[in-house]
Amino acid sequence: MDMLRLTLQTTSDGVMLDKDIFKKCVQSNIVLLTQAFRRKFVIPDFVSFTSHIDDLYENAKTQSGGKVADYIPQLAKFSPDLWGVSLCTVDGQRHSVGDTKVPFCLQSCVKPLKYAIAVNDLGTEYVHRYVGKEPSGLRFNKLFLNEDDKPHNPMVNAGAIVITSLIKQGANNAEKFDYVMQFMNKMAGNEYVGFSNATFQSERESGDRNFAIGYYLKEKKCFPEGTDMVAILDFYFQLCSIEVTCESASVMAATLANGGFCPITGERVLSPEAVRNTLSLMHSCGMYDFSGQFAFHVGLPAKSGVAGGIILVVPNVMGMMCWSPPLDKMGNSVKGIHFCHDLVALCNFHNYDNLRHFAKKLDPRREGGDQRVSVGTSATRFEKAEPPQVLREGWLTEDHDTISLCDVETDAERISFS
């Protein structure tokens, strides 16, 4: 869109573009523009919805209490007043409010992302030879394994360290880190993904507990054969020190919400299997000791980190990143938790809100009551589904007319099906 704006400003007649320039302008936003032309946004009244988000943001901003994490010295330097929320829908619609351009480290928010990479590359069966799927009921950094001498799940430190050892086995740490960074960039639609060397060094210097976990895992033979445990811990600390902003992380979350397709580029980044498994574990294990309560009250896949981030996924709708450094006693962002509770109290995003007789909440996915599903639902089965990447390639390389569901929705009174 920036290129389109610039081109319009510099074109002599102000508005006319030739075909080649138009292609260059729209190709990075083809998913969003496709949905716009088809009038099929998942949240039709986006302006109204984002005004509600702004209200929820302001309400959460009044929450006090909590403490900025200080057991990693670099994290203690963040102001407790920072507070930002960004969202990205599966169509690529964006909204941000607050301190959404400030870089911060993913910390434990990286755990579901690297698990998704491992499953995408290696498959579920192989990955879960080394790590379980059950909530532990224990603190995230406990030296404790399940009855099979495996970490309980990939969202606790022991499980995340083992998952780290599965990524690009045989490569050195530099190659592994580059590989993960490329993956993260794809998930974020090539938006900001950085690295905090200061946090990495701080993690290493204060990582005695994780070294203890590492040696315990080594003693219990939890790693693949030939694993260099010390090198894996270095890689683990590196991944925790990957930086994002609320804006870029919301695109990562939206990629999970969109079944593995990045909503900005239209590229398939993760397999359906990897996305399904990741969201399942985020739902059951993603919020430390608060996971059960969060699943009960909010009912959405989420993962928190000690830097103050909460990555939240509304499947098939949107991804969000909430960030505020002060944490509660469970290690979750005070403002972020409050925002998530308020969001689900307002909108029917809870996993079980869509039951037939539970319709008192706002449904942002509908326009004018049931209008969105009246014509569109009956016509959906006549439309051949195409991945966004196919649309990108077809629309940008060929001259042809396209008949899509938008024609049915727009001209329903003139179209009948035999």
N, C-alpha and C positions, 0 to 999 in steps of 0.2 A: 504493500500500500504506500510505503514511503516513496518507492520508485514512481508509482503512478502519480502521486502528488507532485513530485519534482518534475516529471515529464509534462504535466499539465501546466506548470508554472513557466517552463522554458519553451514550450511549443509556441510557434509564432501566432497561430490563430487561437491558442488557449485551450481548445477542446478536441481538436481532431487528431486522431492517432492512426498510423497505418497498422496493418495487420501484425507485422513483426514486432513493432514497439509494444503493441497491446499484449501480445503473448508474453513478452519479457516482464511487463508490468503485473500481469495477473498470475503468472505461473507459481509464485510462492504463496499465493492465497487462493488456489483453485478450489480447495475443499470448501472454504467459507463462501466464496462467490457462487459455487455450484448450488449450495443450499439456499443462498439468497435468491438466486434466479428461480429456483424451484419452490420458494416460499415454504420450506420444510424445516425450519429451525426447531430444534428440540424444545427450546424455550421461546415460544412465539413473541410474547410481550417482554422482551429483554430489558427494556428501559424500566418498566414497572418492577420487574424482579430485582434488578440491581439497586433500585431505591430501597427495597426491603433489606438487601445486603448491607447497604450503608447504615440503615437504622440499627441492624444487629451489631455492626462494627462499633457504632457509637455507644451502644448499650454495654458491650463487653469492655470497652475502653474505661468504663467507670470502675471496673473490678480492681481491687487492690489486693495486697497480700502476695504470698509466694516469694521465692528467693532465687536470684540468678545463680546457676551452677558455678561453684568455685573449685571443685575438686580437679578440674582441668583448668589451670590458671588462665589460659588464653580466653576461655569463655566468660570468666568473671569480669572482663573488661567491657562487656556490652551494657548499654544503658537499660535500666529496667522499664523505661518509658517507651521503648520501641514497640510498635504494634502495627502489623500489616496483614491484609487478607487479599489474596488474588484468586480468581477463578478462570477456568477455561472450559467451555462446553465441548462436547464431542463434535460440534460443527465448527469450532474455532472462534466462537464469540468470546470476548475477553472483558474482564472488569477487574480493577484493582482499587484499593482504598488503603491509605496509610503509608507506612514505611516499606513499600513493596520492592524498592530498587536497592535496598541495602543487602550486600552479600552476607551470608552466614553459613556455617557448616551444617551439613546434613546430619552428622553424628548417627544416631540409631535410625533416622529416617532412610538411611542408605540400605538398611537390612533387607526390606522387601524388594528393593531394586536389584541388588546383587543376587538374591535368591531367584528372581525372575530371569536374570541372565543365565544363571546356572541351569535352571530347568529348560530354558529355551535352547541351550547348547547341548545339554546332556540327557534330558528327559527326566520324568518324574521318578521312574523306578530306580535309576542310578543314583540320583541325588538323595533319595530317602533310604538308601542303604546306609547312609552316614548320619542322618539326622531324622528325628521323629516329627510328628505332626500335632502333638497334644500340648495344650497349655500346661505350664509347670506348676502354677500356684505359688511360685517362689520369686524372690527378687531376681532381676534380670542378670545380675553379675554373680550369682551363687555358683560354687563349685559343686555341682550336683548333676548326675546323669539319670536317665530312666532305667528301667529294669533290664533293658538290652544293652546297657552301657553306651548309649548314644545320647547326645543332647536332646532335650525335649522337643524343641522346635527351632526354626531359623531366626526367630525374633529375639531370643535371649543371646547373651554374649557368647556362650559356649557354642551354640548352634551357628551363630554368624561367623565365628572364627573357622569352624569346619567348612561352612559354605565357601568362605574365602579361599580355602585350600583346594576347592574343586575347580575354580575358574582358571582356564588356560594352563592346565598342568603341563609341566615341562618347560614353560617359558620363564624368563627371568622377570623380576618385579617391574622393571621399566616397561617391558612388553605387555605385561598384565595390566599395568596401570593405564597405559595408552589405550588398550583394548576396551577397558571399562569406561574410560572417558569418552571414547568414540560412541559407545553404546548410550551413555548418558546424554550426550549431545543429540543423538537421534531421537531419544525419548523427549527431549526438551525442545524439539523443533529447531535446533541449532541456536537456541537462545543461551543466556549466560550460564556456563558451568565452569567453575574455576577450582583453585586449590589453595588452601591456606597452609603454607609451610610452617608458619609460626605455631599453628594449632597442632600440626603433625609432630613437631618437635616437643611441644608441650604434652601431647598424648604419650609419646615414648618415655618422657622423663617421669610421668606420673602414672604409668601403666602397670604397676606391680600386680594389681588384682588380675589383669588380663594375662600377664605373664604366668601367674599362678594357674589360671584356667588353662593356658596353653600347655604347660608341663603336665597338668592332670590329664588333659586330652591325649597327650603323647603317651603317657604311662598306660592309659586305657586303650591304646591303639585305635583311636577314633579317626585318624587322618589316613588318606590313601598312602599306600606304601611308597617310601622314598621322599616323603614330605619334609622339607626343612621348616621346622616349627617356628624358629626365630624369624626367618624370612617371611613366613606367612603372617606373623604378628605385625611386622613392619607394613606389609601390604594392607592388613586390616586397619591399622592406624591411618594409613594413607586414604583409604576409602571413607573413613569417618570424617576426614578433613576436606573432602570435596565440598566446594562452595556452590551455592545457588542463591537466587533471589526468590521472593514469593512468586514473582511473575514466571520465571523459568520453571520452578518446581510445580506450579499449577498445570503447566503443559505436560510434565511428566505424569502427574496424577491423571490428567485427561487422556493420556495414551493408555493407561490402565483402564479407565472408564470406557474407552472406545475399542476394547477388545484387542489391543496391541497395535492399532493404527495410530500414528501421530496425527492429531487433528489439524496441525498447522501445515505439515508437508504432505500428508496423505500416504506416507510410507509405512509399510508393515514393519514394525520394530520387534515385536514379541509374538510368539505363537499363542494361539488360544489356550492351549494347555498351561503355558507359563502364567498367563493372566489369571485364569481361573484359580489355579493353586495359590498364587500370590494374594489375591483378594480374599480367598478363604482363610488363609493364615493371618492376614491383617485383621480380619473380622474377629477371629478367636483369640489372637495372641498379640495384637499390635500395640496395646496401650499399657504395657508393663502390668503391675498388679491391679490396674483399673480396667483391664480388658473385659472382664465379665460385666461390670457395671456399664461400661461404654456400649457394649453390644446390646445390653438390655435397654438402655435409655436412648441411645442414638441409632443403633442398628445399622451402621455403615462401616465398611472397611476403612481403617485408619492406622497410621503409625506415627508415634511421637518420638522426639529426640531431646537430649538434654540441652541442646542449644536453644530450645523453645519452639521448635517447629512441630506442626501437626499436618501431615499430608493426608487428605481426606478424599475418598472416591465415592461418587454417586454413580453406580454402574449405568451405562448407556445414557447418561445425562451430562456429567461434568466432573472435573477434578479441581481440588482446592488446596491451597497452602495457607495455613494460619501461622503467624510467627510472633511470639512475644517471649522474651527471655525468662521472666520470673516463673518458677516452677512450683507446683504444689508438692506435698509430701510423697506423692507417688512418682514424681519426676515428669509430670505433664504440665504444659503451659496453662496457667490459670485462666488467662483471657481466651486462649484457644479452646479449652474445654467448655467454657461458658458460651462461646460463640456457637460451637457445634450443638450444644443442647438447645439453644434458642432457634437455630436453623431448623432442626427437626420438630421443634414445637410449633413452628410457623408453617412449614412445608411438609407434604407427605412423602418425605424421602426415606423415612425409616423402612427397613427391609420388609416390615409387616404392616405398613400403613395402607397398602393398596387392597386390603381385604374389602369385600363387597360392601359391607355396611359401616366402613370406617372412613367417611368422606368429609369430615368437618374441617380439615386443614386445606390450606392453599395448595393447588397443584399447578406449578409454573409450566408444566408440560402441556397444558391445555389452553386453548384460546376461546373465550366465550363459552365456558361450560364444556360441553362434550363435542364442540364443533370440530376439534382436531381429529377425532376418531370416527366421525359420522360417515364422511365420504371416503377419507383416506384409507380406513381399515378395510373396507370392502374392495378397494381397488389395489391394495398392496400386493395381493397374490398374483396380479397380472403383470407386475413390473419385475423385470429381471434384475436381481441385485448385482451391482458391480462394485468392487473395491475402489476406494478413492484413487489409488494409483492408476488403475485402468482408466478412470475418468480423466485423470491428469494427462495420460499419454494420448488418449483418443481425442480429447478436446483441443489439445495443443498441437496436434500434428495433422489433423484431417479437416477437410471442409465437408460438413454434412449437417443435416437437420436432425434434431433430437426430439423425440416425443417421450416425455417422462411423466411421473405422477403429478407434477405440478399442473400439467395440462388437464388432468382429470379433476384436480381440486379446483382449478380456475373455471373450467367450463363443464362442470358436472351436469348442468341441466341440458347440455347439448350432446352428451355422450351416453350411450347405453351399451351394455354388454349382453351378448346373446348366450 
